[in-house]
Amino acid sequence: MNQTRHPEHAARNLAALLSVCLSATMLGLEISSIPAILPDLERILPADFRQLQWIVNAYTLAMATGLMACGALADRFGRKRIFMIGIAVFGMASLLCGLARNAPELIGARFLQGVSGAAMLTCQIAVLSHQFRHGAQRSRAFAAWGITFGAGLGFGPLVGVLIAALAGWSWVFLIHLALAGVTFGLAGWGIVESANPAMSRLDLPGMATLSLAVFALVEVIIDGRGLGADNPLGLMLAALGLLAIVSFVIVENRSARPMFDFRVFRVRPFLGALIGSAGMNFSFWPFVIYLPIHLQAVLGLDAKAAGAMLLAYTLPPLVVPPLAERLLARHGAGTVIPLGLATIGTGFALMLLAAYIRADNWQALLPGCLLAGVGLGLTNTPVTNTSTGALPPEQAGMASAMDTSARIMSLSINIAVMGLILVHGIRSRLPVHDTPAPELDHLARSIAGGDLPAAGRVGWTEAHAALLAGFEDVMLYGAICAWAMGLISLLVFGRKTKEPEAMCVPA
């Protein structure tokens, strides 16, 4: 009887794995393909620079704030059920994105994409853990998941520009409708339902206060007008965000089952890994949003050439992880994670040097892009293995959730911060001294989005020089942040060079 059932069991496992891998690919593509088409969205929708930032950030913020809730709902009502609901809503949200007629509609649809993406992401690991329980089979399943997620992130920029060039920007979103349909069918047939009602309790106060804090902070940064009497809304949002942060800390410390247990910060390997997790998103990933603008508006590359150039930035993380795992096993997380962050920072420093010396030469930018990508590859896998291996098995779920939340929230905040630095860098270099502040802000944001013809009386040459200077400021920020976070993680890990064997648990 078992022999006759075995082929069908294997086929269903394969279908389940394919559904998880397809959903991971969709999530990766929606993070990295959209930045590559931002110049198209700016021109066609049209969208201003602030709206371009929210087109990206609506997705990441919604995903960050929905992870914990979706995880608890999956435990309570079933991982397969929530996973399939997430797939269906993601497909519908992608349809709404493709049909959007203006920037606000696209931002709203992207928020819905992010919420459904959180449902898919939080269920992927749970589904694989339940469906593939034995050593070699389990390792292969998680390896396939990691490779496909990384492929979506790595090839996303090129996929985005190619689809936009061949079929139009809307198909960058609409293609997910077909992918979601296939994924839904595979998941329905192959995934075995699992649940854990005992773990279903929602930390609603924690989720609400943290979400409000991050949203308020991002909005204040994107607004970019500073905090003063002339910006009462900004003052109110800043106060609301500060109150939400204080409330979050109080709520989590008093909760019997917090989503963020601050006591785990006393575990130095976990805290060091979390700093490394955030460090990648203070530098490498937020710059993906702005690099296409630099490649097209500053270096003069067309969309296809810019997409190909972006591969130099996003593909090394797919190649380097095996080396990172060997270094982790030999030298420990306390060496490898700071090394990875330092390498990212050095990559940004090389990009900055290229901008100073050979501003219009993409070949000069190439070594820095490659080195930053290598640094990410050195950091990413050790961070995941260390954060999940530093705590007892019963806390692995919380460790993974905290790691993912640290990544996505730091990404959302630093997308806004890099945009603010870019705009202020441009504004400070524009040779316009008698222009009213609101008009100057609008001009700087237009140039930051790559719209150099909008410079008007300033002139294309002056606008181009200001945009390049703004990007130099952003690259400097990325280098300093990566180096600083690397140093902090090194100090947190301490002098110990090799972590316990549990630190090297396969992802």
C-alpha positions, 0 to 999 in steps of 0.5 A: 500500500505504501509503495503504491501511494509513494509516487503520488506523495512524492508528486504532491511534495514536488507540487508543494515545493514548486508553489512555494518557490514560485511564490518566493520568486514573485515576492523577490521580483516585486521588490527588485523589478519595480525600482528598475521601471520607476523612470517609466512610471514617473513619465507615464503615470505621471508620478512625482519623486515622493510618489515614486518613493511610496510606490516602493515603500507601500509594498515593504511597509505593508509586508513588514506590518503584516508579517506577525498578523499573518503568521498568527492567522496561519497558525490558527486557521491553517498555513495552507489556507492563509498561503492560498488566500495570500496567493489569490489576493496577491494576484488580484492586487497585481491586476489592480497595479497593472490597471492603475491609472495614476500614482495614488491608485498604484500606491494603494494596490501596492499596499494590498500586494504587500499585505498579501506578500506577508501572508505568502512569506510567513507561510513559506517556511512553515509549509516547507518545515511541515512538508519536508521533515527529513535531513537531505530532503529538507535541505534540498527544499530550503535550498531551492526556496532560497535560490528562487527567492534570490533569483527573483531579487537578482534578476528582477531589475533586468526582468522589469526593464525587458517586460516594460520595453517589450509590453509596457510597464503594466505587464511588470505587474500583470504577469503575476496574475498568471504566475499566481494562478499556477501557484494557487493550483499547485498549492491546492493540490500539493500542500498538506494543511498544518496548524498550531492553534496554541500559537495563534495569539495575536499581539495586536497592541504590539503590531499597531504601535510598531506599524504606526511608529514606522509609518509616521517616521517614514512619512516625516522623512519622505516629506523632507520639510523638517520639523518647525512651526511651518510644518505642523503636520510633520510635527504631529506625525513626529510626536505620534511616531515617538509616542508609538515607539515608547508605547511599543516598548512598554507594551512588549515588555508587559506582554506575556507573549510579545512579538518582540521579546527584548530579552533576546537582545541579551544574546550577543550572537542574536543581537549581532546578527540582527544588526547585520540584518539591518545593516544590509538595508541601511546601504545595499537594498535601498540603493537599488531603488535609486541606482536605476535613476543614476544609471539613466539620468547621470550615466545616460544609459537606456533602460535595457543597458541600465537593467543589464548594469543592475545585474552586476549589483544584484547577481553576486549575492546569488553566487557568494553564499556557498563561500559565506557558509564555508567562512561561517563554519570556519571563522564564525559569525563574529568575523563573517558578518562584520566582514560582509558589511565592511565589503558592502561599505567598500563597494559604496566607497568605490562607487563614490570614487568613480563618481568623483573621478569619472562621473559619466563612465559606467565602467568606472562604477562597475567594480563598486557594484560588484564588490557591494554585491559580494558583500551582501552575499557574504552577509545574508546567509550568515545573518539568517543562520546566526539569528535562527541558531542563536536562540533555543528551537522553541524561539526559532519562529520569533527569531526568524520573524524579528530578523525579517521585520528588521530587514523590511523596516530598516529597508522602508526607513532607509528608502526614505532617508536616501531619498531625503539625502538625494533631494537635499544634496541636489537642492544645495547644489542648484545655482538658484538663490532667489527661488522660493523654497517650495518651488526649489523643493519641487525642482530638486524632487523633479531632478532627483527623479531623473527629470532633468528637462524639468530644470528649466532656467537652471539648465540641463548641465547644472541640473546634471551636476546637482544630481551627480552631487546628490548621488555622491552624498547617497553613496557616502551615506551607504558606505558610512552606514555599512562600515558603522553597522559592521563595526557595531556588530563586531563589538557586539559579537565580541572577541570570540571568533567562532560561534557554537556549532548551532550557529551554522544550522542550514537555512 
